[in-house]
Amino acid sequence: MESLPESSIDLVGGARGSGPLGFAVEGPSTPGTGVHGVVRMDPAADMDPAAALDALTDLARLKAWTDAQTVLVVERVKELVAPALEQYGRGPMHVDDVAATEVACALNVSGRTALALVKESYALSGDFRRTLGALSRGECSYPQAREILHGLVGVPSGCTEGLEAELLEAACDLPPARLAAKARRLREVLHPESVGVRRRRAESDRCIRLFPDQDGMSWLNAYLPAEQAEGIFRRLTNAARSMQSGNDPVPSGQRGDQDRNLAQLRADLFCDLLTGSSSDGAGLQAQVLVTVPVLTFLGLSGQPGDLEGYGPIDPDTARKLAAGAGSFLRLLTDPVSGAALALDRKRYRVPKDLRTWIRVRDRTCRFPGCGVSAGSCEADHTVPWCEGGATDHGNLGSWCRKHHKRKSEALWKADQPTPGEFEFRSVLGRRYQTRSDPPTAAVPAGFPAAVLQADPYPDPGPPPF
């Protein structure tokens, strides 16, 4: 087995032997951290075309080397977590998950990203050190190493050596997407298990994931059996083309089919079929919290609203959702302070209102780095009820199922010194803080003071109103 990569990199000369390329390594920078030295680069503005391209190449080598070192450090974190867990009576089955939590908080990445890094680091520093060595020498990038790893994982050890060597050789010429395609083809040829057996195993990972994007939009991704994904896409495409040609198989409301391109028609059909109505969200049945500045609700301000799990939405959409969509729970905020003015008046029971306020205040799970929407979380006591903890907003927080379990098992210690502000101590002793970020609304400059003083809930008088 190939030895672990070197803990240093030579940036002077490089693989081409062409002499200094604008980099110099100087003395120790941060003693005690395990990382030493300073890398300096000549000003980019002073580089001619050849020097600029050479610098890009060397920066890529440097990044690949740091990625390789990150793999080794992540694996070391995992090794350190194991004995710490023994003190809590936890076995090896918890190590990956707890190590990923430490990594997620240290790097400020999602738990899913950290867990993938933990698993990739274990594989690269173990059975696939040849790929890790190539990464350390800058012979491939981390995205390429990941594609090689994905092509090798699950292949019996006796068949991986030749496959790994061929993919490493191809990495010199192929970008990650083409390398992944080559890895899939080679894997099918060399894998001793039938594709049917592997397919049944892979189907257990099927899922739907939501990724918020900018400008009021989101990505909804599906991981499905290939023929189902292909069938869905082709059905949407065929229906969209029929709509463009005037032979519309699906009612399209008032939208002009001729004004939309094929991609837009696919997206609108997707929404229509899943929501049971037009793509404005009116057919959705799951309750979503929409926060609207009161002046925006009254049509007197252009301040954006806030859609739970996403963030800012345009004023027109906020007003429409707050005014009429039964699947949305409306929250109005003060135009000056941003504080909650009123929850939906249909909700009377105190426990539900308290949970709703915690959901509004926290917005996401309070665990460091966790982005699970508070609407999908549980409201739980910071100081347990059985230990005298009160059931109030100063002792409650939103916890996703995974991190609720972490807190309940006392693997992570949590404290809430002031309402909405949490302090944590990890398994390895690192401390973190999280603060709630409730939606706020600023008053537009020059807005009439008389409007701010007006009662947003005037007395409608005796019935009939």
SVG drawing of the C-alpha trace seen along z (x, -y; Angstrom):
<svg xmlns="http://www.w3.org/2000/svg" viewBox="-74 -62 89 73">
<polyline fill="none" stroke="black" stroke-width="0.4" points="0.0,0.0 1.2,-3.5 2.5,-5.6 0.6,-8.7 1.4,-11.9 4.1,-14.3 3.2,-17.0 4.8,-19.7 4.8,-20.8 7.5,-22.3 6.1,-25.3 9.4,-26.4 10.0,-24.8 7.0,-22.6 6.4,-19.6 7.7,-21.5 11.1,-22.4 10.7,-25.9 12.1,-27.8 10.3,-30.1 6.8,-31.1 5.9,-33.9 5.7,-31.9 7.9,-31.9 7.6,-29.9 8.7,-31.8 9.0,-31.0 6.3,-29.7 3.1,-31.6 0.9,-30.2 2.9,-28.0 0.9,-25.3 -1.7,-24.9 0.1,-22.2 0.2,-24.5 3.4,-26.5 4.8,-28.8 3.5,-31.6 2.9,-31.3 3.3,-34.6 2.4,-35.3 3.6,-38.1 0.8,-40.7 -1.6,-39.4 -1.5,-42.9 2.2,-42.5 1.9,-39.1 2.2,-38.7 0.0,-36.0 2.5,-33.2 3.1,-34.0 -0.7,-34.3 -1.4,-30.9 1.6,-29.4 0.3,-30.9 -3.1,-29.4 -1.5,-26.0 0.6,-26.3 -2.4,-27.6 -4.3,-24.5 -1.4,-22.3 -1.4,-24.1 -5.1,-23.7 -4.9,-20.0 -2.1,-19.6 -4.2,-21.4 -7.2,-19.2 -5.0,-16.1 -3.9,-17.4 -7.5,-18.2 -8.3,-14.5 -5.6,-13.4 -6.7,-15.9 -10.4,-14.9 -9.4,-11.3 -7.4,-12.3 -10.5,-14.0 -12.3,-10.8 -9.6,-8.9 -9.8,-11.4 -13.6,-11.2 -13.6,-7.4 -12.0,-7.4 -14.0,-10.5 -17.2,-8.6 -16.2,-5.7 -16.6,-8.0 -20.3,-8.3 -20.7,-4.6 -21.1,-4.9 -19.7,-2.4 -17.9,-2.6 -21.2,-2.9 -21.5,-6.5 -18.0,-7.7 -18.6,-8.8 -21.7,-10.8 -20.2,-12.5 -16.9,-13.2 -18.9,-14.7 -20.6,-17.0 -17.2,-18.2 -16.0,-18.8 -19.2,-20.6 -18.9,-23.1 -15.1,-23.6 -15.5,-24.2 -18.9,-25.9 -20.4,-23.5 -23.6,-21.4 -23.7,-18.1 -24.3,-16.3 -21.2,-17.9 -19.1,-17.1 -20.3,-13.4 -19.4,-13.0 -15.9,-14.4 -15.5,-12.0 -16.4,-9.0 -14.2,-10.2 -11.3,-10.9 -11.6,-7.4 -11.5,-5.8 -8.7,-8.0 -6.5,-7.6 -7.1,-3.8 -7.7,-1.7 -7.1,-4.4 -3.9,-6.1 -2.7,-6.1 -5.4,-8.6 -4.6,-10.6 -0.9,-10.6 -1.8,-11.9 -4.0,-14.6 -1.1,-15.7 1.3,-16.0 -1.2,-18.1 -1.7,-15.4 -5.5,-15.6 -7.9,-17.9 -10.2,-17.0 -13.3,-16.9 -11.4,-14.5 -10.3,-12.4 -14.0,-12.3 -15.1,-11.0 -12.4,-8.3 -13.4,-7.4 -17.1,-7.2 -16.1,-4.9 -14.1,-2.6 -16.4,-2.5 -18.3,0.8 -15.9,2.6 -14.3,5.6 -10.7,4.9 -9.2,7.4 -10.6,5.4 -9.8,1.8 -6.1,1.6 -6.3,1.6 -9.4,-0.6 -7.8,-3.2 -4.6,-3.3 -6.5,-3.8 -8.7,-6.5 -5.7,-8.3 -4.0,-8.3 -7.2,-9.6 -7.5,-12.4 -4.6,-14.2 -6.7,-14.9 -10.4,-14.7 -12.4,-17.2 -14.5,-15.8 -17.7,-15.2 -16.0,-13.3 -13.9,-11.4 -17.1,-10.4 -18.6,-9.0 -15.4,-7.0 -15.5,-5.7 -19.0,-4.5 -18.2,-2.7 -15.1,-1.0 -16.9,-0.1 -19.6,1.8 -16.9,3.8 -14.8,4.6 -17.4,5.0 -18.0,8.7 -21.5,8.0 -24.4,7.7 -25.9,4.3 -29.2,5.6 -27.8,6.4 -26.1,3.0 -29.2,1.3 -31.4,2.8 -28.8,1.7 -28.6,-1.9 -32.4,-2.3 -32.4,-2.5 -30.8,-6.0 -33.5,-7.5 -34.5,-10.9 -35.8,-14.5 -33.7,-17.5 -34.4,-21.2 -31.7,-23.8 -32.7,-27.5 -31.2,-29.8 -31.3,-33.5 -34.0,-35.9 -36.9,-34.0 -36.1,-30.7 -35.1,-27.2 -33.8,-23.9 -35.7,-20.7 -33.5,-17.7 -34.5,-14.1 -32.3,-11.0 -34.3,-8.3 -33.8,-5.1 -32.5,-6.1 -35.5,-4.9 -37.9,-6.7 -36.0,-10.0 -35.7,-9.6 -39.4,-8.8 -40.4,-11.9 -38.2,-14.2 -39.4,-12.9 -43.0,-13.1 -42.6,-16.7 -40.7,-17.4 -43.4,-15.9 -46.2,-17.7 -44.3,-21.0 -43.7,-20.6 -47.4,-19.8 -48.3,-23.0 -45.9,-25.0 -47.6,-23.5 -51.1,-24.4 -52.1,-20.8 -52.2,-21.3 -52.8,-18.1 -52.7,-19.8 -54.7,-23.0 -52.3,-25.9 -54.5,-28.6 -54.0,-32.1 -50.3,-31.8 -49.3,-32.3 -47.8,-29.0 -46.2,-30.7 -44.3,-33.2 -42.5,-30.4 -39.6,-28.4 -39.3,-24.6 -37.5,-24.7 -40.0,-27.1 -42.9,-25.0 -41.3,-21.9 -41.0,-23.7 -44.6,-25.0 -46.0,-21.6 -44.0,-20.0 -45.5,-22.5 -49.0,-22.1 -48.9,-18.3 -47.6,-18.2 -49.5,-21.0 -52.8,-20.3 -53.1,-23.9 -51.2,-26.7 -47.5,-27.2 -48.2,-30.1 -48.2,-27.7 -51.9,-28.0 -52.4,-24.2 -49.8,-23.3 -51.3,-21.8 -48.3,-21.9 -48.4,-24.9 -45.6,-27.4 -44.9,-30.5 -44.7,-33.8 -43.5,-36.9 -44.7,-40.2 -43.8,-43.7 -47.1,-45.4 -46.5,-48.3 -45.8,-45.8 -49.0,-44.0 -50.9,-47.3 -49.3,-48.1 -47.5,-51.1 -43.9,-49.7 -41.7,-47.7 -39.9,-45.9 -39.6,-42.1 -41.4,-39.4 -39.8,-36.3 -40.7,-32.7 -39.9,-30.1 -37.1,-27.8 -36.1,-30.1 -35.7,-33.8 -36.6,-37.1 -39.5,-37.1 -40.7,-40.0 -43.5,-42.2 -46.2,-41.2 -45.7,-37.5 -45.6,-38.2 -48.9,-40.1 -50.6,-37.4 -49.5,-34.6 -50.5,-36.5 -53.8,-37.6 -55.3,-34.4 -53.4,-31.2 -54.8,-28.9 -51.7,-26.8 -49.6,-29.8 -49.5,-31.0 -49.2,-34.8 -47.0,-36.7 -47.0,-40.6 -44.0,-42.5 -43.6,-46.0 -42.3,-48.5 -39.7,-50.0 -38.4,-47.2 -39.3,-44.2 -40.9,-42.5 -43.9,-40.3 -47.2,-42.2 -49.6,-39.4 -49.8,-35.7 -52.6,-34.4 -55.7,-35.0 -57.2,-31.6 -54.5,-30.0 -55.7,-30.1 -54.0,-27.3 -51.0,-28.7 -48.7,-25.7 -49.2,-26.0 -48.7,-29.7 -45.5,-29.3 -44.2,-26.7 -45.0,-29.1 -43.1,-31.9 -40.1,-29.7 -40.3,-28.7 -40.5,-32.3 -37.6,-33.4 -35.2,-30.5 -35.9,-30.0 -33.7,-27.0 -32.4,-24.3 -30.3,-26.1 -27.4,-23.6 -24.2,-25.2 -24.3,-25.0 -27.6,-23.1 -29.9,-24.6 -33.0,-22.4 -36.0,-24.7 -37.6,-25.4 -40.9,-24.3 -39.5,-20.7 -37.9,-20.9 -39.1,-20.1 -39.3,-22.8 -37.4,-21.4 -36.2,-22.5 -32.6,-23.7 -32.6,-22.9 -34.7,-19.7 -38.2,-20.0 -37.3,-17.2 -34.3,-19.4 -36.5,-22.4 -36.4,-24.0 -39.2,-26.3 -41.5,-26.0 -41.0,-29.5 -39.2,-31.2 -36.0,-31.6 -35.7,-27.9 -37.0,-26.5 -35.2,-26.1 -35.8,-24.5 -34.0,-21.2 -34.0,-18.9 -34.4,-15.2 -30.7,-14.4 -29.4,-17.3 -32.2,-16.9 -30.9,-13.4 -27.3,-14.7 -28.4,-17.1 -30.5,-14.5 -27.6,-12.1 -25.5,-14.9 -22.8,-14.4 -23.0,-18.1 -23.7,-20.5 -26.1,-23.3 -26.9,-26.5 -29.2,-29.4 -27.9,-32.4 -30.4,-34.8 -33.5,-33.9 -32.5,-32.8 -28.8,-32.7 -27.2,-29.3 -23.8,-28.2 -22.5,-24.7 -19.5,-22.5 -18.6,-19.7 -17.5,-16.2 -13.8,-17.3 -14.3,-20.4 -14.6,-23.1 -17.1,-25.9 -19.6,-27.5 -22.3,-30.1 -25.4,-30.5 -27.8,-33.5 -31.3,-33.6 -31.8,-35.8 -35.5,-36.7 -36.8,-38.5 -36.8,-42.2 -38.1,-45.1 -36.5,-48.6 -38.6,-51.7 -38.0,-53.2 -36.2,-56.5 -38.6,-59.4 -41.7,-57.3 -44.5,-59.5 -44.5,-59.4 -48.3,-59.5 -48.5,-56.1 -46.2,-54.6 -48.5,-55.9 -51.7,-54.6 -53.4,-51.6 -52.8,-48.6 -55.9,-46.9 -58.6,-49.6 -61.9,-48.9 -64.2,-47.7 -67.3,-48.8 -70.4,-46.8 -71.4,-43.9 -72.0,-43.6 -68.6,-44.9"/>
</svg>
